[in-house]
Structure formats: structure tokens, C-alpha cells
């Protein structure tokens, strides 16, 4: 029941900010359920993909999603997330977590600094080549660390895609779903000469726990998406930025302590 309760909170964050799902779900599986890191990452990607899909439906009903921008960014990110997942599944967890926390902190500060330039409505039409390039970069980084990349997608859509913050949050859910699926495939699939494609033997899904997490996160994401329209753009930017920075600091310090002790 603890996983179910905490997953509701994670879902609310995801629906409200369009980000934070994987970076909260992975620690939940690591510290509450004591899953191995690779298994926790893969399980979190599955949970966040489902929860983001349900929150996306809610935003779609409001007509807040620029589909062309989201699909171009998402497809590019999905392909590179698969490559990133292949790379990340072979890297030491300490290196992944340190890089993850640094990237998060930089992104958080960028969102806070750029909040004065965020407009209330989406008016800019982004260039396709810029969407593809930024989508690929975000997808690769997200794939390596095993996340949907929402904390990078929202600022990228605002800064490079020309979207208003609320449109960027809604669109990021589409991108997160695609990145999660690409990254999950990268972590789960293995290539070899004998069978060509096989499943990663280090990953064994506990579908009972995953189901509880999906129910909680999905319910919370719908609640979060409802309240996201009642918060002003400026407050969303500030909240999102500081949220990312605080989580980044926690991950960095926690990982540093574990590394020093070992």
C-alpha cells in the first residue's frame, strides 16, 4: 500500500508539471521495494509511460497539444532514447546518477532564468531541424539515465520549440511516453550473435508492484493535469525549476555518500 500511496503523489507531480515521473519512481522502487538499479529503472519507465498516457488524454481533451511539434520532437527522442538505453544499461550506476543530477540542476536554473521570456500563448513556429536535433539530444540523455526526460523536455519545448509553458507541459507528456518506450526497449533488449535479439537477464519485472504503482501514478496524473490549468504560468516555471534543483541536490548528495562509504 505504501507504493500505491507514494505513486499517487508521483502522478500528481507528473500531471501538474509534465515531468518528474521517472526520477521519483526509480528511487521509490530502489529504496522502498529494494529492487536492483537496472530493474528499478526499467520498471519505472513502464509505470511512467502508462501514467503519462492517461494524463495526455486529459490534456488532449483541452486541445493543448501542438501535435506536429510533439511528434517531431518525440520520434527523434524515441530513437535516440533507445540508443541511450543500450549505453546506460552498461554504465556504472554512480556515473549515471552524478551526470543525471548535474543535468537536472542546469535545467532547473535555465527554467528559472528564462521565466520572464515565457509568453502566455504559443505563437512561434519552431524549425523542424531544431526540433529533431534537440529531441535527439534530450532522448539520448534521457535514455542513458533511464528516464522519460520530462525535466529536460519542458524547457526544451519552451526555449527551442516556442511553446507557452502550459502547452509545453501538455506536449511533454507525449514526448515522455515515446522516450520511455524507447529507453525501456534499450534497457530490456540485448543483441548477440547467437539469437540476434534477447531479453536482458538482469531485469525481472514484478508486475504486482508495477500494477500498484501504475494505478497510483495514473490516478495522480489525472488529478495533477486538472489542477495544472489553475496555476499561473510564472508560478509553474518557478515551481518546476526549484523542484528540479532540489531533487538534483538530493540525488547528488545521496550518491556521493554511497560512493564514499563504499
C-alpha positions, 0 to 999 in steps of 0.5 A, a space after each residue: 500500500 505504501 507504493 500505491 500511496 507514494 505513486 499517487 503523489 508521483 502522478 500528481 507531480 507528473 500531471 501538474 508539471 509534465 515531468 518528474 515521473 521517472 526520477 521519483 519512481 526509480 528511487 521509490 522502487 530502489 529504496 522502498 521495494 529494494 529492487 536492483 538499479 537496472 530493474 528499478 529503472 526499467 520498471 519505472 519507465 513502464 509505470 511512467 509511460 502508462 501514467 503519462 498516457 492517461 494524463 495526455 488524454 486529459 490534456 488532449 481533451 483541452 486541445 493543448 497539444 501542438 501535435 506536429 511539434 510533439 511528434 517531431 520532437 518525440 520520434 527523434 527522442 524515441 530513437 535516440 532514447 533507445 540508443 541511450 538505453 543500450 549505453 546506460 544499461 552498461 554504465 556504472 550506476 554512480 556515473 549515471 546518477 552524478 551526470 543525471 543530477 548535474 543535468 537536472 540542476 542546469 535545467 532547473 536554473 535555465 527554467 528559472 532564468 528564462 521565466 520572464 521570456 515565457 509568453 502566455 500563448 504559443 505563437 512561434 513556429 519552431 524549425 523542424 531541424 531544431 526540433 529533431 536535433 534537440 529531441 535527439 539530444 534530450 532522448 539520448 540523455 534521457 535514455 542513458 539515465 533511464 528516464 522519460 526526460 520530462 525535466 529536460 523536455 519542458 524547457 526544451 519545448 519552451 526555449 527551442 520549440 516556442 511553446 507557452 509553458 502550459 502547452 509545453 507541459 501538455 506536449 511533454 507528456 507525449 514526448 515522455 511516453 515515446 522516450 520511455 518506450 524507447 529507453 525501456 526497449 534499450 534497457 530490456 533488449 540485448 543483441 548477440 550473435 547467437 539469437 540476434 535479439 534477447 531479453 536482458 537477464 538482469 531485469 525481472 519485472 514484478 508486475 504486482 508492484 508495477 500494477 500498484 504503482 501504475 494505478 497510483 501514478 495514473 490516478 495522480 496524473 489525472 488529478 495533477 493535469 486538472 489542477 495544472 490549468 489553475 496555476 499561473 504560468 510564472 508560478 509553474 516555471 518557478 515551481 518546476 525549476 526549484 523542484 528540479 534543483 532540489 531533487 538534483 541536490 538530493 540525488 547528488 548528495 545521496 550518491 556521493 555518500 554511497 560512493 564514499 562509504 563504499 
